[in-house]
Amino acid sequence: MDNQAEVREFLTSRRAKITPEQAGLPSSSRRRVPGLRRSEVAALADMSVEYYSKLERGNLAGASPAVLEAVARALTLDDAERAHLLNLAHVADGSDALTRPWRRTPQWKVHRSLQWVLDAVTAGPAFVRNGRMDLLATNQLARAFYDDVYAAPHSQANLARFNFLDPASRRFYPDWDLAADVAVSILRTEAGRNPHDKGLHDLVGELSTRSDDFRTRWGAHNVRHHGTGTKRFHHHAVGELTLAYEGLEMAAEPGLTLTIYTAEPGSPAEEGLRLLASWAATREDSAHTQQPQTR
């Protein structure tokens, strides 16, 4: 992806989101731009307008950590946005081009011990995904939980593709707009972290071409850390589930995240997960029964 364009659009979009009141500046009805002016950001960051304008044009190469922190502070960036700005600066400096050349990521295979860990989680869905939102490994409950995703061949076990291209996602995610926002922010974060991932380029290109909802959200340049929270789902076999999740970055596999969903003890969702486990086991037993016997 064009680093200068990414920097320019990211900084411009962040500047447009801040009102003068939020920045502690006087407001005026005669303002012609949304958010802050470049001169106001420059003043807040304690740098010249010319230098800030150079940064916002996409020229982050050589910007010191102190300069980047001043910009982040002036634009009131959150932790995910700060990390994204640092990733963009890292790419602009050129070191990223040496360590992460443009290539398609090789096929990843789950090692046995990781699968054992996933299988040991029996009370909730547990799975491993990458920054492109590909489902790479699951326990039995996660495989059943994402039955709609696996049932659609065109989704290729990718949560973003399912979210934007499969009508079933509108049922599976009762809060569809929120799920869509989260999916795009995860992809945008990954684009800053790993800009030379050919698979990510292909996915973004496909979704931008086929989904207006995706294209609009992609242009917003929102990023986020997706570590913990609560989500609502509607599974076709067991109904509505409100689940808490924890996402854990895998130290042994940089770029991959282990996510576990769980229900509040004693809640209807906990009973729903028990029903889902029973449904999954019954379906698996049926599949084994239908397999042809060999002599």
Summary of the structure (lengths in Angstrom):
residues: 295
radius of gyration: 22.2
end to end distance: 56.0
largest distance: 85.1
contacts: 866
relative contact order: 0.11
helix: 52%
strand: 13%
